[in-house]
């Protein structure tokens, strides 16, 4: 039975990779997990040959994305990583009751030097 679930999970991973839009393969979406989870995800991408990684976050997770970027830049890949760009924006989401709500978003692109 373990083979069946591992096969299913491999199929799911392959589908998830196919479903990503071009240029979305090195994107890490920061949420409510501990920052080290996202740091490790970024390190896996960068050590796997990716030239850059993009951190994206919305709302309260923005400070977490900044923390992850700074931890990578100052602790884990000191003198090997630089901030390529930072984009901030506002997204409109439909809140409960059907009204529109503005949510801040950030995108931080880090690349190897």
Beta strands, then each sheet from edge to edge (+ up, - down):
strand 1: 27-29
strand 2: 52-58
strand 3: 81-94
strand 4: 100-112
sheet 1: 1+ 2+ 4- 3+
end
